[in-house]
């Protein structure tokens, strides 16, 4: 079962995973109201559909004024968004997510999946965030760092350091990333996820580590344990 980005980020907050402030809207006026409540001078207007590649399809727009929020919201709401994951038929956008902007220094990728060959969880990280990870895997597989996590042991700081060092992090940023990886793993386990993917995970010029996007898929066979997620 898939959930939308804004729903995934609501769950992530409960696990102390760093995300930006934002709000969901179903109309242009709601979008403007969310932007006004968030304040600031930079917002991102994001289509909420169950597919990746939204930016390339015109479903993610940067707004530097309330008028631009209004303009982007009016264009994205109701559009038929076609991405490499929707197929040529596309998906209609019924909701948008208005999120505060941030001062990005670098974009990374982090993901967690179950490796059915080994029966263990694999956490992956790459310095090539913000692009299709399938393309990175095909063209530059050495840029994807993998760590196998034994379910009997769970996540350890060693795994976090291996991933962090592997994608070029150090110092306080590495410590924050290690905490981020651990929290994402706890969410994955406790909520019976089948996929947890952050693309991009960003570092900011203020030294923060933030999930700029979020994709969570859940094992439908385990939903009886999670009525809160089934409700989504």
PyMOL commands that set and color helices and strands:
alter all, ss='L'
color gray80, all
select helices_A, chain A and resi 5-14+28-38+66-76+133-139+141-143+157-166+171-190+220-225+227-230
alter helices_A, ss='H'
color red, helices_A
select strands_A, chain A and resi 22-25+43-47+60-63+80-81+91-92+96-100+104-115+120-126+144-149+193-204+209-211+215-218
alter strands_A, ss='S'
color yellow, strands_A
deselect
rebuild
show_as cartoon
